[in-house]
Amino acid sequence: MTHRFYAMPESFRDDRVLLDRGETRHLREVLRLDVGANVLVFDGCGREFSCTVTAMRKAETELLVISEQPAASPESALEITLAAAMLKGEKFDLVVQKAVELGVRRLIALNTIRCDVKIKESTKRIDRWRKIALEASKQSGRAQLMEVSGPVEFDAFIDDLDSLGTAVMFAEREGDRLPDKIESTSIIAIVGPEGGWDDSELSAARDHDIAIVTFGGRVMRAETAAITVAAILQHRFGDIN
């Protein structure tokens, strides 16, 4: 097994790349690798390289770039933005991890009327969610990092949807079946909290011409729904087929 590491694009210089302190610690203290080890390094923008460790210091590791190669997990042509209501504890951690594995391009944490996570608390968790996304990228073979942003108020979010693509809101009631075709290659999947959507939020979505979809009356936990939505969209319109 060839180990994978992440380096920001600006860390690449000619035929060299530097790993930061965190990646260096993982390489040296966790994996026990040394000078001469062959590893993979990706830049988070879709590029991956075969590299050899040439020097190790306390705060950084220097590697020689041997060649560029395709990432183990290619990116889907379908650009999915998953806008999911925040969940308590480790439930949202699971959503972040599985969204990466399913090829979601962007994850936006939403604050909704029935969301039971405080904004101040979630703001502190953004860095944690980004670290989870990075680790999931390493394990799943993706070379492009999933964007993680938020928290965003639901009303403000739906007021600014035009730049992100076709929006579909998944609800436990008052929805239709998923369309057979979606013309856009960019889709925003909006998933609610554990308590479901408030009537005013469903009404606001309709006012913004957002399609509301249900799973035929099937009731799911919020984290299950978010993961299921991403999988269904990739199967119907993306690269899981």
PEMO-V948227 format. One line per field, one symbol per residue. phi: phi as a letter, one per 30 degrees, with the letter a starting at -180 (. if undefined). psi: psi as a letter, one per 20 degrees, with the letter a starting at -180 (. if undefined). A space follows every 10 residues. Layout:
phi = ???
psi = ???
//
This chain:
phi = .cdcbcbded ddbhcbbccd edddddddcc dhdbejdcbc bccicjcbbd bbdcabbdca bcbcddadbd ddcdddddcc cccbddbdhc ddeddedddd ddiddbbcdc ccecdccded ddeddedddd dddddddedd jdccdddbbk dbdedddddb cedckdcbcc bdaibcdded bbdddcbccc bddddidded dddddddchd dcbcciidcb dedddddded ddddddbccc a
psi = ppqqrppqhi ipodkqqpqa gghggggghg ikrrpiqprq pqjijiqqqp rpphqprgiq ppqpogqqqq qhoqqqioop ooopqqqqcj ghggggghgg hjjphppppq orgjpkpqgh ghhhighghh hghghhgghi jqipppppra qppgghgiil hhiiappppp rirkraqpqh qphqjppopp paahjrqqhh hgghghhjkp ppqrlkippq qghggggggg ggghggicjo .
//
